[in-house]
């Protein structure tokens, strides 16, 4: 069966969220994204460029663990790599905004 083709990110994002309903899966995505930011900052400060090789290992590693062990589904990255990458960061940004709003109340 041919997977659905999305013509825009706006159309894709609700599907992406539907594939991340398990809270542990989402947390693993957030942890992976956070570590990616730490690696990037550390690399820029120390100029150890080889550390950038860890980015896909960390990013996909945490996300795929979440999907295979907790969500029990196939990561959208396999079918929609660019939309999924973008969606990971949108979801991460929305989590940061929720935490920030909560902290200022």
Residue pairs with C-beta under 8 A, 6 or more apart in sequence:
3 79
4 15
6 12
6 15
6 80
6 83
9 83
9 86
9 87
12 80
12 83
12 87
13 87
13 90
15 76
16 76
16 80
16 83
16 84
16 87
16 91
17 87
17 91
19 67
19 71
19 73
19 75
19 76
20 26
20 29
20 66
20 71
20 91
21 71
22 66
22 70
22 71
24 66
24 70
25 66
25 67
25 70
25 71
26 66
26 91
26 95
27 66
28 62
28 63
28 65
28 66
28 70
29 62
29 63
29 66
29 88
29 91
29 92
30 92
30 95
31 62
32 58
32 59
32 60
32 61
32 62
32 63
33 59
33 88
33 89
33 92
34 92
35 58
35 62
36 55
36 58
36 59
39 51
39 52
39 54
39 55
39 58
40 52
40 55
42 48
42 51
43 49
43 51
43 52
59 88
60 75
60 77
63 75
63 77
63 88
64 75
67 73
67 74
67 75
75 84
76 83
76 84
76 87
77 84
77 85
